[in-house]
Amino acid sequence: MEAPMLAVMLALSLQTATPPGPLAGDWVVDLSATPSEPYYKGMSLTLEADGTVTGSFYDSEILAGRWKAAGGRICASFRTTDGAGPYHTSVCQGASGLEGQTWAEHRNFVFLWRAKPATAEDRKAKWW
């Protein structure tokens, strides 16, 4: 194999072999409708090298998740369920954490939210 072709193949394999880290991990999602009534849920994201996303959000396993890095952004989309219907979530790395939205067609709402990295104390909370 020619050296330039080998270098290109190596670069491509390195680019796809290591998923970006900023979305991966545990997050505290702020679902508060009003600041005086805080409402939080935990979210755990694992980004695989093949572009899939696994983990959990709002007490549900992530189904059919995918992530992508493009244009200086890292985003993921996935589906969860409450047993009555699907929730479709999209999330991107923001300046101070994650910014996302969740659409529940069967409940007729779209919810916009932000998330911050979870701490050990967060993971012990009742809402986690």
C-alpha positions as CSV (number, residue, x, y, z in Angstrom):
1,M,0.0,0.0,0.0
2,E,1.3,3.4,-0.8
3,A,2.4,5.6,2.1
4,P,0.0,8.5,1.3
5,M,-3.0,6.1,1.2
6,L,-1.9,4.4,4.4
7,A,-1.6,7.8,6.1
8,V,-5.1,8.7,5.0
9,M,-6.6,5.4,6.2
10,L,-4.8,5.8,9.6
11,A,-6.1,9.3,10.0
12,L,-9.7,8.2,9.2
13,S,-9.5,5.3,11.6
14,L,-8.2,7.5,14.4
15,Q,-11.0,10.0,13.7
16,T,-13.8,7.4,14.0
17,A,-12.2,5.2,16.6
18,T,-12.4,7.6,19.5
19,P,-15.7,9.2,20.3
20,P,-15.6,12.8,21.6
21,G,-15.7,13.1,25.3
22,P,-17.8,16.3,26.0
23,L,-21.2,14.6,25.9
24,A,-20.1,11.3,27.5
25,G,-20.8,10.9,31.2
26,D,-23.4,11.7,33.9
27,W,-25.4,14.9,33.7
28,V,-28.0,16.7,35.9
29,V,-30.8,17.8,33.6
30,D,-32.8,20.8,34.8
31,L,-36.4,20.2,33.9
32,S,-37.7,23.0,36.2
33,A,-40.8,24.7,34.8
34,T,-40.2,27.6,37.2
35,P,-37.1,28.5,39.3
36,S,-39.0,28.3,42.5
37,E,-39.8,24.6,41.9
38,P,-36.6,22.8,41.0
39,Y,-37.0,19.6,39.1
40,Y,-34.0,17.5,38.1
41,K,-33.3,14.2,36.5
42,G,-30.1,12.3,35.9
43,M,-28.9,11.4,32.4
44,S,-26.0,9.0,31.6
45,L,-24.5,9.0,28.1
46,T,-22.0,6.6,26.6
47,L,-20.7,7.4,23.1
48,E,-19.4,4.5,21.1
49,A,-16.9,4.6,18.4
50,D,-19.5,3.4,15.8
51,G,-21.6,6.5,16.4
52,T,-24.2,4.9,18.7
53,V,-25.3,6.3,22.1
54,T,-26.3,4.2,25.0
55,G,-27.2,5.0,28.6
56,S,-30.3,6.4,30.3
57,F,-32.4,9.5,30.7
58,Y,-35.5,10.1,32.9
59,D,-35.5,6.6,34.3
60,S,-35.5,5.0,30.9
61,E,-33.0,3.2,28.8
62,I,-31.7,5.1,25.7
63,L,-33.0,3.4,22.5
64,A,-31.7,3.9,19.0
65,G,-29.2,6.7,20.0
66,R,-26.7,8.3,17.6
67,W,-24.0,11.0,18.0
68,K,-22.1,13.1,15.5
69,A,-19.3,15.7,15.6
70,A,-19.5,18.3,12.8
71,G,-18.9,22.0,12.3
72,G,-17.3,22.3,15.7
73,R,-20.3,20.9,17.5
74,I,-20.9,17.5,19.2
75,C,-24.6,16.4,19.3
76,A,-26.6,13.3,20.0
77,S,-30.2,12.2,19.4
78,F,-32.0,9.3,21.0
79,R,-35.3,7.8,22.0
80,T,-36.6,6.8,25.4
81,T,-40.1,5.8,26.6
82,D,-42.4,6.2,29.5
83,G,-44.3,3.0,28.6
84,A,-47.1,5.0,26.9
85,G,-45.1,6.4,24.0
86,P,-41.7,7.6,22.8
87,Y,-39.7,10.6,23.8
88,H,-37.3,12.0,21.2
89,T,-34.4,13.9,22.6
90,S,-31.6,15.9,20.9
91,V,-28.7,17.3,22.9
92,C,-25.6,19.3,22.0
93,Q,-22.5,20.5,23.9
94,G,-23.1,24.1,24.9
95,A,-20.8,26.8,26.4
96,S,-21.6,25.8,30.0
97,G,-22.8,22.3,29.7
98,L,-25.4,20.6,27.6
99,E,-28.4,22.1,25.8
100,G,-31.2,19.9,24.7
101,Q,-34.8,19.4,23.8
102,T,-37.3,16.5,24.3
103,W,-40.4,16.0,22.2
104,A,-43.2,13.8,23.4
105,E,-45.7,13.6,20.6
106,H,-48.2,11.5,22.7
107,R,-48.1,14.2,25.4
108,N,-48.2,17.1,23.0
109,F,-45.1,18.9,24.3
110,V,-41.6,20.0,23.5
111,F,-39.4,20.8,26.5
112,L,-36.2,22.8,26.3
113,W,-33.6,22.1,29.0
114,R,-30.0,22.5,30.1
115,A,-27.7,20.1,31.9
116,K,-24.6,20.3,34.0
117,P,-22.0,17.6,34.9
118,A,-23.2,15.4,37.8
119,T,-21.3,15.2,41.0
120,A,-21.1,12.3,43.4
121,E,-23.7,14.0,45.6
122,D,-26.1,14.3,42.6
123,R,-25.8,10.6,42.0
124,K,-27.0,9.9,45.6
125,A,-30.1,12.2,45.2
126,K,-33.6,10.6,45.3
127,W,-34.3,12.1,41.8
128,W,-31.2,10.4,40.3
